[in-house]
Amino acid sequence: MSANDYSNSTFAGRCARFGTKCNSLLMKHQDRAVIERMVDEQVELLGGNKELYYWIDSNMMNGVFDPFFIREHRAIFFWRESFFRKHFPINSWFTVDFETQDEFDPEDDFVQAATIAYQITRHF
């Protein structure tokens, strides 16, 4: 079941609606120059190879891991994790378990690891 399947009266539904509205607002006001600098920093980790960066990024978004490029995947993953933790400290974000309708405890180490890993690979 996806976030769109929940009514707005459930906790998960309200969270999904809030998250979607926030994302739309942020996307309207994004600074393309800042985003390009972020991409450039990651490209530099790969020796300046932009094509390799886009391939690794696509792999991450699609849940594909190529063991021949483990160093490259690792470099991008840890750069993004550092970025996420710097710009989204504990208690500045939340997530919801859409199956149980429970809010995760953001101070739970497992929840942080799972959520951050998912966000920086699938939605970065």
N, C-alpha and C positions, 0 to 999 in steps of 0.2 A: 504494500500500500504506500502511496506517495503522500507528500505533504498536502497536495491538492485534493486528496480524497476525504479530508476531514472537514467537518463543519466548523464555522467560526465560533461556535459555542464551546467547543472543547479546548482544553489547555493547549494541546498540540496545534489545533486549528488557529487559535489566536496567535501562537508563536510563529507559525508558518506565514500568516497574513502580515504580521509585524516585520518579519525578516524579509519578505518579498517587497514590501513597501520601502523599507530601508535600503535594500539593494538597488531598487529602481532609482531612488533619490541619489544615492552615491554614484551610480553609473551615469546619471545625467550631468553630474558635476565633476567627473573625473578629469584629471590633468594629464593629457596624453604625453607631455614632456616628462613628467615624473614616472609614468608607467614605462616609457621608453628607456629611461635611465635604469629602472629596476631590471628590465630585460637585458640591457647592456651589461650590467654587473654580473648577471648569471651567464651571459655569453662569454665574458672574460674568464670565468671559471673553466670554460671548455676550450681555452686557447683561442678565443675569438671566433669560433666556428658557429655561426648563427644557424646554419642548416641543422647541425647536430643538436643545438639547443631546442629548436622547434620539434625535432624528432623525439628527444627525451621528454619534452613537455607533453607532446601528444601521447606518448607511452604512459606517462603518469596519469593523464586525464582518462585514459581508457583502461587503466589497471594492468598495463602490460609491463613486464620487467624483462630486460635483455641482459643476461649475466655477463655478456661480453663487454658491456658498458657499465659495469657496476660502479666504477670510480666516478663516472659522469653522473649517473643517477644519484649517487651518494652526495656529490658536491652540490647539486641543485637542491636535493632534499634538505640538507643541513642549512644551506643559505636561506631557503624559504622558512624553515622552522625557526631560525634565528630572527628573521623578519617578523614572523607571526608573533613570537613571544615578546619582541620589542614593542610592536605597535598594538598588540592586543593582550595586555597583561591579564592575569587571573582576575576574575570578577568584572571584566569589561565585555565579556561575551557569554553566551549560553547556548545550549543545545537541548533538544527534546528527543526522547525515545518515542517514536511515533507508534510503536506497537503497544507499549504499556501506558502511554500518555504521561509518563513520569518525566520530571525535569531532572537532568543529571546534576550532580554536585560538581561544580567546576573546580573544587579543590581536590577531587579524587584523581590521583595520579593516572589510573587506568583511563578514566574518561578524557583527561587532557591528552594523553598519548594517542588514543584512538581518534578523537575529534580533530586534533591538530594535524595528524598524519593524513586523515581523509581530506580535510580542507586544503592543505597545501599541495596535494597531488591532484585532486579532482576538480577543485574550484579556484585555483590560484590565477 
